[in-house]
Amino acid sequence: MKYALVTGGSRGIGRACCVKLAQLGYNILVNYKGNRAAAEETASLIEIHGVKTELLAFDVADKDSVREELGGWIDVNKGSLIEVLVNNAGIRQDTLLMSMTDEQWGSVLDTSLQGMYNVTKQVLNPMLLNRYGRIINMVSLSGLKGMPGQVNYSAAKAGMIGATKALAQEIAKRNITVNAIAPGFIKTDMTEELNGKELVNLIPMKRFGMAEEVAELVGFFASQQSSYITGQVVSINGGLYT
């Protein structure tokens, strides 16, 4: 039984990734933190494609919860293997550094960067033993160029980019690829409060991207067709560069 695990899989880009990986034939583990109704809606979209889905409720930032829920699932399901991991969970707490609280700094770093470590640590050894795996880290334009008002978010995503490049070199000989996707402005719940009319003028394509467009890239990185690509960061941003 081959599974794909998507953290933060209940909504937005995570949900689109779950559906795309289901289309590729993977059974899906949908991680969510608190919104079970949204996770169940994602599950219903997955099951249309004739694969199994399971919901795993844990906070990626809480290593004990990750160990208990995800590690427990791995221990119980000895005949199953998580072949694809999408580290998608992340939060934003935007403010200028001069006004940033310790909590705003810590929660963003803990969810994206520490969360990536906590989850990857659980699934990596089985991948190494199986000599196959696909790890896909969802980073951001902010992690590449830095964004004012997002010192915490930019630091978290830049850290994930560095970890992607380093881990890719450690495990390439085991036929496990590690790549990162850096979305620009994507139409999701996370970007609803942004000034879309102003921001689209910065984007050569004059529109926000769609979650499904990001998921297509995830599908490629999860496939055999990407087998010689590792340690890379691919931007999907409508041509938005600075």
Secondary structure, 3 states (H helix, E strand, C coil): CEEEEECCCCCHHHHHHHHHHHHCCCEEEEEECCCHHHHHHHHHHHHCCCCCEEEEECCCCCHHHHHHHHHHHHHHCCCCEEEEEEECCCCCCCCCHHHCCHHHHHHHHHHHHHHHHHHHHHHHHHHHHHCCEEEEEECCHHHHHCCCCCHHHHHHHHHHHHHHHHHHHHHHHHCEEEEEEEECCEECHHHCCCCHHHHHHHCCCCCCEEHHHHHHHHHHHHCHHHCCCCCCEEEECCCCCC
